Amino acid sequence: MSMIQEFKEFAVKGNVIDMAVGVIIGTAFGKIVSSFVADVVMPPIGVLLGGVNFSDLAFTVKEAIGESPAVVVAYGRFTQTVIDFTIIAFVIFMVVRVINSLKKAEAAPSAPAAPSAEQMLLTEIRDLLKK
């Protein structure tokens, strides 16, 4: 089997395509959550904390001198990223939880089927023979 044919078989398997779709949707979802945190969640929190814009929160380690830029630790952006991660992780947790509960519901053993008419008749015959 040639390497091209082997790669073709690998690339068109359902799992690879499902994973690619998941990565694309996950990336888009990450952008949505980032926008949600930066544009919806953080501004009210900033107002509650006295009008602070979290993306501007930083402290300067070294001032800019001439053409060399300042060395800045932007902990506000880091805080936003942590909140992004927390929201995304929580949503993924909830999705996995729902999927697992659906799998458990499918795997739950069903009640045994009622005996057929033949089995009922044979049971009656057996009971009569015992008497």
TIBAGU-197740 format. One record per atom (N, C-alpha, C): residue number from 1; atom name; x, y, z; residue in three letters. Coordinates in nm, 4 decimals. Each point is the difference from the previous one (the first is absolute). Example, Ala and Ser with C-alpha at 12.3 -4.5 7.8 and 13.67 -1.06 7.14 Angstrom:
2
> 1|N|1.3190|-0.5690|0.7800|ala .
> 1|CA|-0.0890|0.1190|0.0000|ala .
> 1|C|0.0900|0.1200|0.0000|ala .
> 2|N|-0.0350|0.1050|-0.0720|ser .
> 2|CA|0.0820|0.1190|0.0060|ser .
> 2|C|-0.0770|0.1090|0.0730|ser .
END
This chain:
131
> 1|N|0.0856|-0.1177|0.0000|met .
> 1|CA|-0.0856|0.1177|0.0000|met .
> 1|C|0.0899|0.1236|0.0000|met .
> 2|N|-0.0283|0.0891|-0.0922|ser .
> 2|CA|0.0824|0.1196|-0.0088|ser .
> 2|C|-0.0327|0.0950|0.1142|ser .
> 3|N|0.0946|0.0870|0.0276|met .
> 3|CA|-0.0180|0.0946|0.1101|met .
> 3|C|-0.1147|0.0966|-0.0291|met .
> 4|N|-0.0170|0.0379|-0.1252|ile .
> 4|CA|-0.1083|0.0919|-0.0366|ile .
> 4|C|-0.1355|-0.0665|0.0235|ile .
> 5|N|-0.0125|-0.1252|-0.0406|gln .
> 5|CA|-0.1259|-0.0716|0.0206|gln .
> 5|C|-0.0267|-0.0207|0.1496|gln .
> 6|N|0.1052|-0.0323|0.0739|glu .
> 6|CA|-0.0148|-0.0178|0.1453|glu .
> 6|C|-0.0428|0.1305|0.0666|glu .
> 7|N|0.0594|0.1120|-0.0411|phe .
> 7|CA|-0.0390|0.1302|0.0549|phe .
> 7|C|-0.1443|0.0320|-0.0370|phe .
> 8|N|-0.0393|-0.0328|-0.1235|lys .
> 8|CA|-0.1361|0.0260|-0.0456|lys .
> 8|C|-0.1003|-0.0764|0.0870|lys .
> 9|N|0.0281|-0.1264|0.0291|glu .
> 9|CA|-0.0882|-0.0798|0.0858|glu .
> 9|C|-0.0065|0.0595|0.1404|glu .
> 10|N|0.1132|0.0449|0.0504|phe .
> 10|CA|0.0038|0.0613|0.1338|phe .
> 10|C|-0.0805|0.1293|0.0028|phe .
> 11|N|0.0168|0.0832|-0.1020|ala .
> 11|CA|-0.0616|0.1326|-0.0010|ala .
> 11|C|-0.1513|-0.0053|-0.0153|ala .
> 12|N|-0.0517|-0.1013|-0.0666|val .
> 12|CA|-0.1442|-0.0042|-0.0217|val .
> 12|C|-0.0740|-0.0857|0.1023|val .
> 13|N|0.0696|-0.0508|0.0990|lys .
> 13|CA|-0.0685|-0.0725|0.1067|lys .
> 13|C|-0.0913|0.0964|0.0735|lys .
> 14|N|-0.1079|-0.0518|0.0526|gly .
> 14|CA|-0.0973|0.0827|0.0697|gly .
> 14|C|0.0587|0.0709|0.1202|gly .
> 15|N|0.0885|-0.0652|0.0756|asn .
> 15|CA|0.0543|0.0616|0.1207|asn .
> 15|C|0.0830|0.1233|-0.0317|asn .
> 16|N|0.0768|-0.0036|-0.1065|val .
> 16|CA|0.0854|0.1135|-0.0358|val .
> 16|C|-0.0867|0.1185|-0.0424|val .
> 17|N|-0.1017|-0.0274|-0.0783|ile .
> 17|CA|-0.0884|0.1070|-0.0454|ile .
> 17|C|-0.0771|0.0577|0.1182|ile .
> 18|N|-0.0498|-0.0870|0.0884|asp .
> 18|CA|-0.0706|0.0474|0.1202|asp .
> 18|C|0.0904|0.0865|0.0853|asp .
> 19|N|0.1258|-0.0410|0.0134|met .
> 19|CA|0.0941|0.0776|0.0804|met .
> 19|C|0.0260|0.1364|-0.0645|met .
> 20|N|0.0138|0.0029|-0.1313|ala .
> 20|CA|0.0237|0.1271|-0.0692|ala .
> 20|C|-0.1182|0.0942|0.0190|ala .
> 21|N|-0.1209|-0.0526|-0.0121|val .
> 21|CA|-0.1194|0.0821|0.0212|val .
> 21|C|-0.0027|0.0496|0.1438|val .
> 22|N|0.0344|-0.0868|0.0951|gly .
> 22|CA|0.0030|0.0395|0.1411|gly .
> 22|C|0.1006|0.1107|0.0265|gly .
> 23|N|0.1168|-0.0088|-0.0626|val .
> 23|CA|0.1022|0.1033|0.0194|val .
> 23|C|-0.0476|0.1333|-0.0566|val .
> 24|N|-0.0605|-0.0033|-0.1170|ile .
> 24|CA|-0.0490|0.1234|-0.0623|ile .
> 24|C|-0.1100|0.0627|0.0852|ile .
> 25|N|-0.0951|-0.0806|0.0441|ile .
> 25|CA|-0.1085|0.0524|0.0837|ile .
> 25|C|0.0555|0.0475|0.1336|ile .
> 26|N|0.0953|-0.0739|0.0556|gly .
> 26|CA|0.0612|0.0411|0.1262|gly .
> 26|C|0.0728|0.1328|-0.0114|gly .
> 27|N|0.0677|0.0216|-0.1113|thr .
> 27|CA|0.0690|0.1266|-0.0216|thr .
> 27|C|-0.0992|0.1152|-0.0089|thr .
> 28|N|-0.1071|-0.0226|-0.0742|ala .
> 28|CA|-0.1025|0.1041|-0.0116|ala .
> 28|C|-0.0650|0.0251|0.1357|ala .
> 29|N|-0.0268|-0.1055|0.0746|phe .
> 29|CA|-0.0597|0.0148|0.1325|phe .
> 29|C|0.0941|0.0768|0.0921|phe .
> 30|N|0.1294|-0.0276|-0.0100|gly .
> 30|CA|0.0981|0.0731|0.0807|gly .
> 30|C|-0.0018|0.1494|-0.0297|gly .
> 31|N|-0.0148|0.0356|-0.1265|lys .
> 31|CA|-0.0077|0.1418|-0.0360|lys .
> 31|C|-0.1264|0.0640|0.0564|lys .
> 32|N|-0.1102|-0.0749|-0.0056|ile .
> 32|CA|-0.1258|0.0516|0.0552|ile .
> 32|C|0.0136|0.0239|0.1498|ile .
> 33|N|0.0587|-0.0969|0.0702|val .
> 33|CA|0.0166|0.0141|0.1446|val .
> 33|C|0.0952|0.1142|0.0319|val .
> 34|N|0.1073|0.0141|-0.0767|ser .
> 34|CA|0.0931|0.1102|0.0239|ser .
> 34|C|-0.0697|0.1342|-0.0162|ser .
> 35|N|-0.0811|0.0120|-0.1033|ser .
> 35|CA|-0.0746|0.1239|-0.0189|ser .
> 35|C|-0.1006|0.0205|0.1119|ser .
> 36|N|-0.0664|-0.1063|0.0410|phe .
> 36|CA|-0.0972|0.0087|0.1094|phe .
> 36|C|0.0669|0.0501|0.1279|phe .
> 37|N|0.1150|-0.0568|0.0314|val .
> 37|CA|0.0700|0.0404|0.1224|val .
> 37|C|0.0498|0.1436|-0.0115|val .
> 38|N|0.0662|0.0325|-0.1103|ala .
> 38|CA|0.0593|0.1329|-0.0150|ala .
> 38|C|-0.1046|0.1103|-0.0142|ala .
> 39|N|-0.1104|-0.0298|-0.0695|asp .
> 39|CA|-0.0961|0.1051|-0.0326|asp .
> 39|C|-0.1248|0.0012|0.0884|asp .
> 40|N|-0.0310|-0.1116|0.0671|val .
> 40|CA|-0.1228|-0.0065|0.0786|val .
> 40|C|0.0277|-0.0202|0.1497|val .
> 41|N|0.0890|-0.0928|0.0326|val .
> 41|CA|0.0232|-0.0334|0.1413|val .
> 41|C|0.0929|0.1001|0.0686|val .
> 42|N|0.1117|0.0310|-0.0623|met .
> 42|CA|0.1015|0.0816|0.0669|met .
> 42|C|-0.0394|0.1468|0.0190|met .
> 43|N|-0.0687|0.0647|-0.0935|pro .
> 43|CA|-0.0357|0.1402|0.0248|pro .
> 43|C|-0.0835|0.0214|0.1273|pro .
> 44|N|-0.1058|-0.0794|0.0260|pro .
> 44|CA|-0.0722|0.0209|0.1261|pro .
> 44|C|0.0866|-0.0275|0.1232|pro .
> 45|N|0.0871|-0.1006|-0.0098|ile .
> 45|CA|0.0898|-0.0275|0.1128|ile .
> 45|C|0.0932|0.1184|0.0203|ile .
> 46|N|0.0477|0.0571|-0.1091|gly .
> 46|CA|0.0858|0.1179|0.0094|gly .
> 46|C|-0.0725|0.1175|0.0637|gly .
> 47|N|-0.1264|0.0207|-0.0346|val .
> 47|CA|-0.0793|0.1080|0.0593|val .
> 47|C|-0.0179|-0.0245|0.1490|val .
> 48|N|-0.0278|-0.1257|0.0369|leu .
> 48|CA|-0.0158|-0.0318|0.1426|leu .
> 48|C|0.1280|0.0243|0.0785|leu .
> 49|N|0.1132|-0.0149|-0.0658|leu .
> 49|CA|0.1287|0.0202|0.0668|leu .
> 49|C|0.0525|0.1425|-0.0167|leu .
> 50|N|-0.0866|0.0923|-0.0392|gly .
> 50|CA|0.0404|0.1399|-0.0061|gly .
> 50|C|0.0409|0.0470|-0.1373|gly .
> 51|N|-0.0617|-0.0524|-0.1046|gly .
> 51|CA|0.0284|0.0473|-0.1349|gly .
> 51|C|0.1301|-0.0515|-0.0577|gly .
> 52|N|0.0430|-0.1172|0.0398|val .
> 52|CA|0.1261|-0.0571|-0.0481|val .
> 52|C|-0.0237|-0.0729|-0.1318|val .
> 53|N|0.0846|0.0236|-0.0987|asn .
> 53|CA|-0.0016|-0.0751|-0.1251|asn .
> 53|C|0.1050|-0.1101|0.0138|asn .
> 54|N|-0.0448|-0.1248|0.0060|phe .
> 54|CA|0.0916|-0.1095|0.0277|phe .
> 54|C|0.1079|-0.0155|-0.1058|phe .
> 55|N|-0.0304|0.0288|-0.1254|ser .
> 55|CA|0.1020|-0.0161|-0.1038|ser .
> 55|C|0.1135|0.1001|0.0167|ser .
> 56|N|-0.0243|0.1090|0.0748|asp .
> 56|CA|0.1054|0.0985|0.0244|asp .
> 56|C|0.0785|-0.0251|0.1281|asp .
> 57|N|-0.0433|-0.0965|0.0803|leu .
> 57|CA|0.0701|-0.0264|0.1258|leu .
> 57|C|0.1367|-0.0606|-0.0289|leu .
> 58|N|0.1025|0.0668|0.0428|ala .
> 58|CA|0.1365|-0.0460|-0.0223|ala .
> 58|C|0.0928|0.0794|0.0901|ala .
> 59|N|0.1162|-0.0550|0.0219|phe .
> 59|CA|0.1023|0.0804|0.0661|phe .
> 59|C|0.1273|-0.0075|-0.0817|phe .
> 60|N|0.0712|0.1096|0.0008|thr .
> 60|CA|0.1190|0.0147|-0.0823|thr .
> 60|C|0.1223|-0.0440|0.0788|thr .
> 61|N|0.0723|-0.0935|-0.0569|val .
> 61|CA|0.1227|-0.0485|0.0624|val .
> 61|C|0.1161|0.0936|-0.0365|val .
> 62|N|0.0019|0.0412|-0.1267|lys .
> 62|CA|0.1065|0.0877|-0.0475|lys .
> 62|C|-0.0616|0.0998|-0.0974|lys .
> 63|N|0.0239|0.1267|0.0230|glu .
> 63|CA|-0.0526|0.1060|-0.0859|glu .
> 63|C|0.0650|-0.0058|-0.1378|glu .
> 64|N|-0.0702|0.0539|-0.0985|ala .
> 64|CA|0.0544|0.0074|-0.1354|ala .
> 64|C|0.1136|0.1019|-0.0024|ala .
> 65|N|0.1097|-0.0407|-0.0589|ile .
> 65|CA|0.1155|0.0888|-0.0114|ile .
> 65|C|0.0394|0.0061|-0.1464|ile .
> 66|N|-0.0105|0.1167|-0.0573|gly .
> 66|CA|0.0354|0.0164|-0.1420|gly .
> 66|C|-0.0925|-0.0833|-0.0873|gly .
> 67|N|0.0627|-0.0868|-0.0808|glu .
> 67|CA|-0.0785|-0.0850|-0.0897|glu .
> 67|C|-0.0386|-0.1316|0.0627|glu .
> 68|N|0.0553|-0.0345|0.1141|ser .
> 68|CA|-0.0361|-0.1274|0.0635|ser .
> 68|C|-0.1347|0.0156|0.0714|ser .
> 69|N|-0.0894|-0.0948|-0.0223|pro .
> 69|CA|-0.1333|0.0103|0.0597|pro .
> 69|C|0.0036|-0.0294|0.1504|pro .
> 70|N|-0.1056|0.0409|0.0671|ala .
> 70|CA|-0.0108|-0.0250|0.1435|ala .
> 70|C|-0.0282|-0.1482|0.0234|ala .
> 71|N|0.0466|-0.0488|0.1136|val .
> 71|CA|-0.0293|-0.1370|0.0419|val .
> 71|C|-0.1192|0.0086|0.0940|val .
> 72|N|-0.1125|-0.0606|-0.0429|val .
> 72|CA|-0.1258|0.0124|0.0731|val .
> 72|C|-0.0565|-0.1384|0.0307|val .
> 73|N|-0.0485|-0.0193|0.1227|val .
> 73|CA|-0.0708|-0.1220|0.0378|val .
> 73|C|-0.1494|0.0335|-0.0041|val .
> 74|N|-0.0695|-0.0550|-0.1003|ala .
> 74|CA|-0.1418|0.0316|-0.0219|ala .
> 74|C|-0.0860|-0.1035|0.0727|ala .
> 75|N|-0.0157|0.0163|0.1294|tyr .
> 75|CA|-0.0768|-0.0978|0.0775|tyr .
> 75|C|-0.1500|0.0133|-0.0225|tyr .
> 76|N|-0.0472|0.1113|-0.0527|gly .
> 76|CA|-0.1420|0.0160|-0.0334|gly .
> 76|C|-0.0407|-0.0921|-0.1139|gly .
> 77|N|0.0817|-0.0059|-0.1023|arg .
> 77|CA|-0.0271|-0.0914|-0.1117|arg .
> 77|C|0.0062|-0.1445|0.0466|arg .
> 78|N|0.0947|-0.0283|0.0889|phe .
> 78|CA|0.0103|-0.1344|0.0561|phe .
> 78|C|-0.1276|-0.0357|0.0756|phe .
> 79|N|-0.0535|0.0942|0.0770|thr .
> 79|CA|-0.1238|-0.0240|0.0737|thr .
> 79|C|-0.1137|-0.0316|-0.0972|thr .
> 80|N|-0.0098|0.0742|-0.1093|gln .
> 80|CA|-0.1025|-0.0280|-0.0999|gln .
> 80|C|0.0177|-0.1389|-0.0612|gln .
> 81|N|0.1230|-0.0373|-0.0260|thr .
> 81|CA|0.0278|-0.1316|-0.0578|thr .
> 81|C|-0.0386|-0.1106|0.0966|thr .
> 82|N|0.0265|0.0188|0.1283|val .
> 82|CA|-0.0385|-0.1000|0.1008|val .
> 82|C|-0.1519|-0.0138|0.0052|val .
> 83|N|-0.0710|0.1108|-0.0076|ile .
> 83|CA|-0.1465|-0.0061|0.0002|ile .
> 83|C|-0.0499|-0.0674|-0.1272|ile .
> 84|N|0.0611|0.0305|-0.1153|asp .
> 84|CA|-0.0340|-0.0694|-0.1254|asp .
> 84|C|0.0140|-0.1505|0.0175|asp .
> 85|N|0.1149|-0.0413|0.0515|phe .
> 85|CA|0.0275|-0.1419|0.0184|phe .
> 85|C|-0.1022|-0.0638|0.0933|phe .
> 86|N|-0.0325|0.0684|0.1077|thr .
> 86|CA|-0.0943|-0.0553|0.0973|thr .
> 86|C|-0.1370|-0.0213|-0.0637|thr .
> 87|N|-0.0461|0.0957|-0.0772|ile .
> 87|CA|-0.1305|-0.0135|-0.0658|ile .
> 87|C|0.0023|-0.1138|-0.1018|ile .
> 88|N|0.1046|-0.0049|-0.0824|ile .
> 88|CA|0.0104|-0.1060|-0.1002|ile .
> 88|C|0.0090|-0.1367|0.0669|ile .
> 89|N|0.0810|-0.0119|0.1043|ala .
> 89|CA|0.0135|-0.1276|0.0699|ala .
> 89|C|-0.1329|-0.0424|0.0611|ala .
> 90|N|-0.0752|0.0945|0.0558|phe .
> 90|CA|-0.1293|-0.0327|0.0599|phe .
> 90|C|-0.0983|-0.0484|-0.1064|phe .
> 91|N|-0.0039|0.0677|-0.1148|val .
> 91|CA|-0.0918|-0.0411|-0.1067|val .
> 91|C|0.0379|-0.1382|-0.0517|val .
> 92|N|0.1278|-0.0253|-0.0185|ile .
> 92|CA|0.0437|-0.1324|-0.0461|ile .
> 92|C|-0.0354|-0.1055|0.1039|ile .
> 93|N|0.0185|0.0311|0.1281|phe .
> 93|CA|-0.0376|-0.0922|0.1068|phe .
> 93|C|-0.1486|-0.0341|-0.0089|phe .
> 94|N|-0.0843|0.1026|-0.0200|met .
> 94|CA|-0.1442|-0.0235|-0.0075|met .
> 94|C|-0.0358|-0.0849|-0.1226|met .
> 95|N|0.0650|0.0253|-0.1133|val .
> 95|CA|-0.0269|-0.0792|-0.1202|val .
> 95|C|0.0399|-0.1449|0.0216|val .
> 96|N|0.1180|-0.0238|0.0571|val .
> 96|CA|0.0454|-0.1362|0.0263|val .
> 96|C|-0.0930|-0.0678|0.1003|val .
> 97|N|-0.0454|0.0744|0.0974|arg .
> 97|CA|-0.0920|-0.0555|0.1003|arg .
> 97|C|-0.1311|-0.0447|-0.0645|arg .
> 98|N|-0.0533|0.0821|-0.0898|val .
> 98|CA|-0.1235|-0.0363|-0.0702|val .
> 98|C|0.0226|-0.1226|-0.0881|val .
> 99|N|0.1119|-0.0028|-0.0716|ile .
> 99|CA|0.0300|-0.1144|-0.0867|ile .
> 99|C|0.0135|-0.1271|0.0830|ile .
> 100|N|0.0696|0.0081|0.1139|asn .
> 100|CA|0.0141|-0.1172|0.0857|asn .
> 100|C|-0.1342|-0.0465|0.0545|asn .
> 101|N|-0.0875|0.0929|0.0362|ser .
> 101|CA|-0.1310|-0.0416|0.0507|ser .
> 101|C|-0.0822|-0.0660|-0.1104|ser .
> 102|N|0.0147|0.0477|-0.1238|leu .
> 102|CA|-0.0696|-0.0649|-0.1115|leu .
> 102|C|0.0542|-0.1405|-0.0243|leu .
> 103|N|0.1313|-0.0162|0.0124|lys .
> 103|CA|0.0596|-0.1326|-0.0169|lys .
> 103|C|-0.0487|-0.0946|0.1087|lys .
> 104|N|-0.0094|0.0495|0.1248|lys .
> 104|CA|-0.0488|-0.0841|0.1097|lys .
> 104|C|-0.1445|-0.0396|-0.0233|lys .
> 105|N|-0.0805|0.0930|-0.0511|ala .
> 105|CA|-0.1408|-0.0303|-0.0265|ala .
> 105|C|-0.0123|-0.1065|-0.1082|ala .
> 106|N|0.0858|0.0060|-0.1007|glu .
> 106|CA|-0.0020|-0.1008|-0.1059|glu .
> 106|C|0.0482|-0.1344|0.0516|glu .
> 107|N|0.0985|0.0017|0.0890|ala .
> 107|CA|0.0601|-0.1235|0.0483|ala .
> 107|C|-0.0807|-0.0647|0.1117|ala .
> 108|N|-0.0959|0.0701|0.0572|ala .
> 108|CA|-0.0789|-0.0558|0.1094|ala .
> 108|C|-0.0752|-0.1220|-0.0506|ala .
> 109|N|0.0095|-0.1098|0.0757|pro .
> 109|CA|-0.0676|-0.1213|-0.0459|pro .
> 109|C|-0.1519|0.0185|0.0077|pro .
> 110|N|-0.0654|-0.0469|-0.1037|ser .
> 110|CA|-0.1451|0.0110|-0.0015|ser .
> 110|C|-0.0597|-0.1149|0.0803|ser .
> 111|N|-0.1226|0.0167|0.0396|ala .
> 111|CA|-0.0683|-0.1043|0.0770|ala .
> 111|C|-0.0129|-0.1243|-0.0878|ala .
> 112|N|0.0095|-0.1161|0.0619|pro .
> 112|CA|-0.0113|-0.1213|-0.0818|pro .
> 112|C|-0.1377|-0.0054|-0.0677|pro .
> 113|N|0.0020|-0.0525|-0.1192|ala .
> 113|CA|-0.1243|-0.0075|-0.0766|ala .
> 113|C|-0.0956|-0.0978|0.0667|ala .
> 114|N|-0.1265|0.0276|-0.0143|ala .
> 114|CA|-0.1014|-0.0909|0.0549|ala .
> 114|C|0.0092|-0.1333|-0.0723|ala .
> 115|N|-0.0264|-0.1078|0.0713|pro .
> 115|CA|0.0091|-0.1315|-0.0650|pro .
> 115|C|-0.1015|-0.0116|-0.1142|pro .
> 116|N|0.0419|-0.0705|-0.1019|ser .
> 116|CA|-0.0877|-0.0172|-0.1156|ser .
> 116|C|-0.1155|-0.0929|0.0368|ser .
> 117|N|-0.0962|-0.0100|-0.0887|ala .
> 117|CA|-0.1170|-0.0856|0.0247|ala .
> 117|C|0.0431|-0.1465|0.0130|ala .
> 118|N|0.0981|-0.0395|-0.0797|glu .
> 118|CA|0.0493|-0.1376|0.0074|glu .
> 118|C|0.0632|-0.0274|0.1361|glu .
> 119|N|0.0795|0.0942|0.0484|gln .
> 119|CA|0.0639|-0.0184|0.1302|gln .
> 119|C|-0.1042|-0.0057|0.1110|gln .
> 120|N|-0.1022|0.0835|-0.0095|met .
> 120|CA|-0.1064|-0.0015|0.1016|met .
> 120|C|-0.0696|-0.1366|-0.0003|met .
> 121|N|-0.0291|-0.0521|-0.1197|leu .
> 121|CA|-0.0665|-0.1291|-0.0120|leu .
> 121|C|0.0869|-0.1110|0.0557|leu .
> 122|N|0.1294|0.0045|-0.0325|leu .
> 122|CA|0.0917|-0.1015|0.0523|leu .
> 122|C|0.0116|0.0085|0.1515|leu .
> 123|N|-0.0034|0.1205|0.0540|thr .
> 123|CA|0.0056|0.0176|0.1451|thr .
> 123|C|-0.1250|-0.0599|0.0647|thr .
> 124|N|-0.1157|0.0224|-0.0597|glu .
> 124|CA|-0.1244|-0.0573|0.0537|glu .
> 124|C|0.0041|-0.1520|-0.0039|glu .
> 125|N|0.0494|-0.0550|-0.1115|ile .
> 125|CA|0.0100|-0.1455|-0.0132|ile .
> 125|C|0.0942|-0.0548|0.1060|ile .
> 126|N|0.1126|0.0655|0.0201|arg .
> 126|CA|0.0957|-0.0435|0.1019|arg .
> 126|C|-0.0644|0.0001|0.1381|arg .
> 127|N|-0.0717|0.1076|0.0314|asp .
> 127|CA|-0.0641|0.0104|0.1313|asp .
> 127|C|-0.1061|-0.1071|0.0179|asp .
> 128|N|-0.0758|-0.0303|-0.1046|leu .
> 128|CA|-0.1024|-0.1050|0.0080|leu .
> 128|C|0.0640|-0.1377|0.0189|leu .
> 129|N|0.1124|-0.0215|-0.0663|leu .
> 129|CA|0.0691|-0.1295|0.0146|leu .
> 129|C|0.0565|-0.0171|0.1391|leu .
> 130|N|0.0401|0.1085|0.0633|lys .
> 130|CA|0.0520|-0.0092|0.1364|lys .
> 130|C|-0.1092|-0.0422|0.0975|lys .
> 131|N|-0.1241|0.0442|-0.0254|lys .
> 131|CA|-0.1115|-0.0320|0.0895|lys .
> 131|C|-0.0344|-0.1442|-0.0170|lys .
END
